[in-house]
Amino acid sequence: MQNSEKLKNFLTLEIIPDLEEAIDEMFSMIEKAKMASIADKEELQELQEMHAECKDIVAEIDAGDMPEEEAAELLEELMDMKTEK
């Protein structure tokens, strides 16, 4: 399997669902509190931006526009970030 396919699978099966869950939790927490602190808003915005970036990467892979070397680097970086959590 090529690095781009590995990256796509990792994003669609692990990273994107984790981000969606975190975004949902933030919305739920904000809704329960009836307000959001500046830190909460910033964290939510960061999560939404990461989610959009991941979707963009998947679209780039689907379009065949991502070089394998770049895919390998991104995959390694994302896997390192995932294991740190």
MARMARTI-548737 format. One record per residue: x, y, z of N, C-alpha, C in turn; residue number from 1. Coordinates in Angstrom, 1 decimal, m for minus. Layout:
N
X, Y, Z, X, Y, Z, X, Y, Z, NUM
...
***
This chain:
85
0.8, m1.2, 0.0, 0.0, 0.0, 0.0, 0.9, 1.2, 0.0, 1
0.5, 2.2, m0.8, 1.3, 3.4, m0.9, 1.1, 4.3, 0.3, 2
2.1, 5.2, 0.6, 2.0, 6.1, 1.7, 0.8, 6.9, 1.7, 3
0.4, 7.4, 0.5, m0.8, 8.2, 0.4, m2.1, 7.5, 0.8, 4
m2.2, 6.2, 0.4, m3.3, 5.4, 0.8, m3.3, 5.2, 2.3, 5
m2.1, 4.9, 2.9, m2.0, 4.7, 4.3, m2.4, 6.0, 5.1, 6
m2.0, 7.1, 4.5, m2.3, 8.4, 5.1, m3.8, 8.7, 5.1, 7
m4.4, 8.4, 3.9, m5.8, 8.6, 3.7, m6.6, 7.7, 4.7, 8
m6.2, 6.4, 4.8, m6.9, 5.5, 5.8, m6.7, 6.0, 7.2, 9
m5.5, 6.4, 7.6, m5.3, 6.9, 8.9, m6.1, 8.1, 9.2, 10
m6.2, 9.0, 8.3, m7.0, 10.2, 8.5, m8.5, 9.9, 8.6, 11
m9.0, 9.1, 7.7, m10.5, 8.8, 7.6, m10.9, 7.9, 8.7, 12
m10.1, 7.0, 9.2, m10.5, 6.0, 10.1, m10.1, 6.4, 11.6, 13
m9.1, 7.2, 11.7, m8.7, 7.6, 13.1, m8.7, 9.0, 13.4, 14
m8.0, 9.8, 12.7, m7.9, 11.3, 13.0, m9.2, 12.0, 12.9, 15
m9.8, 12.0, 11.7, m11.1, 12.7, 11.5, m12.1, 12.3, 12.5, 16
m12.4, 11.0, 12.7, m13.4, 10.7, 13.7, m13.1, 11.2, 15.1, 17
m11.8, 11.2, 15.5, m11.3, 11.7, 16.8, m11.6, 13.2, 16.9, 18
m11.3, 13.9, 15.8, m11.5, 15.4, 15.8, m13.0, 15.7, 15.9, 19
m13.8, 14.9, 15.1, m15.3, 15.1, 15.2, m15.8, 14.9, 16.6, 20
m15.3, 13.9, 17.2, m15.8, 13.6, 18.6, m15.4, 14.7, 19.5, 21
m14.1, 15.2, 19.4, m13.7, 16.3, 20.3, m14.5, 17.6, 20.0, 22
m14.8, 17.8, 18.7, m15.6, 19.0, 18.4, m17.0, 18.9, 19.0, 23
m17.6, 17.7, 18.9, m18.9, 17.5, 19.5, m18.9, 17.6, 21.0, 24
m17.8, 17.2, 21.6, m17.7, 17.3, 23.1, m17.6, 18.8, 23.5, 25
m16.9, 19.5, 22.7, m16.7, 21.0, 23.0, m18.1, 21.7, 22.8, 26
m18.8, 21.4, 21.8, m20.1, 22.0, 21.6, m21.0, 21.6, 22.7, 27
m21.0, 20.4, 23.2, m21.8, 19.9, 24.3, m21.5, 20.6, 25.6, 28
m20.2, 20.8, 25.8, m19.7, 21.4, 27.0, m20.2, 22.9, 27.0, 29
m20.0, 23.6, 25.9, m20.4, 25.0, 25.7, m21.9, 25.1, 25.9, 30
m22.6, 24.2, 25.3, m24.1, 24.3, 25.4, m24.6, 24.1, 26.9, 31
m23.9, 23.2, 27.6, m24.3, 22.9, 29.0, m24.0, 24.1, 29.9, 32
m22.9, 24.8, 29.6, m22.4, 25.9, 30.4, m23.2, 27.2, 29.9, 33
m23.8, 27.2, 28.8, m24.6, 28.3, 28.2, m23.6, 29.5, 27.8, 34
m22.3, 29.2, 27.9, m21.4, 30.2, 27.4, m20.0, 29.5, 27.2, 35
m19.2, 30.2, 26.5, m17.8, 29.7, 26.2, m16.8, 30.7, 26.6, 36
m15.7, 30.2, 27.2, m14.6, 31.1, 27.5, m13.8, 31.3, 26.2, 37
m13.0, 32.3, 26.3, m12.1, 32.6, 25.1, m11.3, 31.4, 24.8, 38
m10.8, 30.7, 25.8, m9.9, 29.5, 25.6, m10.7, 28.4, 25.0, 39
m12.0, 28.2, 25.4, m12.9, 27.2, 24.8, m13.1, 27.5, 23.3, 40
m13.4, 28.8, 23.0, m13.6, 29.2, 21.6, m12.4, 29.0, 20.8, 41
m11.2, 29.3, 21.3, m10.0, 29.1, 20.6, m9.7, 27.6, 20.3, 42
m9.9, 26.8, 21.4, m9.7, 25.4, 21.2, m10.7, 24.8, 20.2, 43
m11.9, 25.2, 20.2, m12.9, 24.8, 19.2, m12.5, 25.2, 17.8, 44
m12.1, 26.4, 17.7, m11.6, 26.9, 16.4, m10.4, 26.1, 15.9, 45
m9.5, 25.7, 16.7, m8.3, 24.9, 16.4, m8.7, 23.6, 15.9, 46
m9.7, 23.0, 16.6, m10.2, 21.6, 16.3, m10.9, 21.7, 14.9, 47
m11.7, 22.7, 14.7, m12.4, 22.8, 13.4, m11.4, 23.0, 12.3, 48
m10.3, 23.8, 12.5, m9.3, 24.1, 11.5, m8.6, 22.8, 11.2, 49
m8.2, 22.0, 12.2, m7.5, 20.7, 12.0, m8.4, 19.8, 11.2, 50
m9.7, 19.8, 11.5, m10.6, 18.9, 10.8, m10.7, 19.3, 9.3, 51
m10.8, 20.6, 9.1, m10.8, 21.1, 7.7, m9.5, 20.7, 6.9, 52
m8.4, 20.9, 7.6, m7.1, 20.5, 7.0, m7.0, 19.0, 6.6, 53
m7.5, 18.2, 7.5, m7.5, 16.7, 7.3, m8.4, 16.4, 6.1, 54
m9.6, 17.0, 6.0, m10.5, 16.8, 4.9, m9.8, 17.3, 3.6, 55
m9.1, 18.4, 3.6, m8.3, 18.9, 2.5, m7.3, 17.9, 2.0, 56
m6.6, 17.3, 3.0, m5.5, 16.4, 2.7, m6.1, 15.1, 2.0, 57
m7.3, 14.7, 2.5, m7.9, 13.5, 1.8, m8.3, 13.9, 0.4, 58
m8.8, 15.1, 0.2, m9.2, 15.5, m1.1, m8.0, 15.6, m2.0, 59
m6.9, 16.1, m1.5, m5.7, 16.2, m2.3, m5.2, 14.8, m2.7, 60
m5.3, 13.8, m1.8, m4.9, 12.4, m2.1, m5.9, 11.9, m3.2, 61
m7.1, 12.1, m3.0, m8.1, 11.6, m4.0, m7.9, 12.1, m5.4, 62
m7.4, 13.4, m5.4, m7.2, 14.0, m6.7, m5.8, 13.6, m7.3, 63
m5.1, 12.9, m6.5, m3.8, 12.4, m7.0, m2.7, 13.5, m7.0, 64
m2.9, 14.6, m6.2, m2.1, 15.7, m6.1, m1.0, 15.7, m5.0, 65
m1.0, 14.6, m4.2, 0.0, 14.6, m3.1, 1.1, 13.6, m3.5, 66
2.3, 14.2, m3.4, 3.5, 13.3, m3.7, 3.7, 12.3, m2.6, 67
4.2, 11.1, m2.9, 4.3, 10.1, m1.9, 5.2, 10.5, m0.8, 68
6.3, 11.2, m1.1, 7.2, 11.7, 0.0, 6.5, 12.6, 1.0, 69
5.7, 13.5, 0.5, 4.9, 14.3, 1.4, 3.9, 13.5, 2.3, 70
3.3, 12.5, 1.6, 2.4, 11.7, 2.3, 3.1, 10.9, 3.4, 71
4.3, 10.4, 3.1, 5.0, 9.7, 4.1, 5.4, 10.6, 5.3, 72
5.8, 11.8, 5.1, 6.1, 12.7, 6.1, 4.9, 13.1, 7.0, 73
3.8, 13.4, 6.3, 2.6, 13.7, 7.1, 2.1, 12.5, 7.9, 74
2.2, 11.3, 7.3, 1.8, 10.1, 8.1, 2.6, 9.9, 9.3, 75
3.9, 10.0, 9.2, 4.8, 9.9, 10.3, 4.5, 10.9, 11.4, 76
4.3, 12.2, 11.0, 4.1, 13.2, 11.9, 2.7, 13.0, 12.6, 77
1.7, 12.6, 11.9, 0.4, 12.4, 12.5, 0.4, 11.2, 13.5, 78
1.1, 10.2, 13.1, 1.2, 9.0, 13.9, 2.0, 9.3, 15.2, 79
3.0, 10.1, 15.1, 3.7, 10.5, 16.3, 2.8, 11.4, 17.2, 80
2.1, 12.3, 16.7, 1.2, 13.1, 17.5, 0.1, 12.2, 18.1, 81
m0.4, 11.2, 17.4, m1.5, 10.3, 17.9, m0.9, 9.5, 19.1, 82
0.3, 9.0, 19.0, 0.9, 8.2, 20.1, 1.3, 9.0, 21.3, 83
1.5, 10.3, 21.1, 1.8, 11.2, 22.3, 0.7, 11.4, 23.2, 84
m0.5, 11.3, 22.6, m1.8, 11.6, 23.4, m2.0, 10.5, 24.4, 85
***
